[in-house]
């Protein structure tokens, strides 16, 4: 029965965002069959009639088999290896997975005539710098790796995807999404962890502005990419902004006020007590506020169901 | 108790000024909202800072504001001369437009790039309305009907030596092109007296370069001297028709020179009625 259905591939199916997206797509689009793949354990994922999970290794062979056996209509690449548990030793692994892996997936999408591919990048590609203008647009330079070479994989993956997107725009529709900090009970990225870690430092010397999007809203935008959003690069962020001190206050978890400029040299010592990526310190100093006008041209109604304050409140459910 | 003591010493605003704050900020809250804006403006924090700045503005620098009648209820690119080694003129102009001009407004002062990276100071300035001096920021703020404050002399304005104190340095062109693209009126402002707050001794250019600072004035004092300061607000400069943001330099240079000359003549005129340096003590 499922053989005639259109197929959607979700790479990185165990991630919180992918789980919500799978559930949403399965519910809203019953003419699609969803195949979720991940290297991690899939046993605890919710079972639904039109979702199938496969545990695979992210190797060329496994992906080739997957694409050969299924005639995918849409591919969601949500499997970027996060910096949340980053260290210098896994940099090579991240470069391999995020850059080489993405390249392999894109090649396969083209070869097997996938109609649409959606790639999840991040606003981190712009970098948090003291001279960032407010409302950074999609065509701004990606400056993240200027100060933090360990963010090279993030910027290169984004650039690889966007170059590929324009080159092959007549064969395949490609969407690159650069969301602001995604937060929610199911998301375990570095910003969610920072916000919910008790006694994580908050600057007394800096108070950058942030945009937060709830995981459900982000999943909803990913879902709308299937039919409503054309080829392009899109920043994803709500209109609302909030300073980091206000955000921390909203969550209500105790934090320590420290001068962030003094934390940088102390970072090595602090990291022994609290694991965080080095680049995050820059985000605690300088704002990186992105412009959302491009995505609004395509998704007009109910773009954001949760306000920033609600999203922060819901983070307490973790 | 500390607040009362600071109030008695005129370090924070006394109670009689609170009514003035209430009036001004009730109007400001309506325009700017009660939550933070994307550039970091926080009106609650801005008010707190203003409560400390206002006694300095009123009783220490004894600021006088002339030409308030030239300000209408519309956004402006406020263009001022820059002076004083350690520039406090921006802070005083912003205070004047929030407290002494009707309708009050929070000026979005365009600050140097290095400034936003300074711990404490950068955040404090942003909460009060300051913004990184970037063309994109300026355009977005004008689109939101906010008034921006620019110092087109830049660092040349604040690092003047004593003989050049009242010579307006040549202006950069960015502000005029932004005015043309956004069709926003330019309001010339002249500040007189800020030069004497930090007397010029030496400009440590090589150390500034090493530290990545735009200038490093060596002053005899790092607490500002109580120089009386006058702020003159001129008539809005009408934007020429037929020019746009991409017009060649030679066509816009004459207009920039005219604005520069207007501010220079406002400075020259203002110097005639300049109060004595020790006016504060005499009064």
Interface residues (C-beta under 8 A of the other chain):
Chain A: X130 X131 X132 X133 X134 X135 X203 X204 X205 X206 X207 X208 X209 X241 X242 X243 X246 X259 X260 X261 X285 X286 X287 X289
Chain B: X35 X36 X37 X38 X39 X40 X42 X113 X114 X116 X117 X119 X120 X122 X123 X126 X127 X131 X132 X134 X136 X137 X140
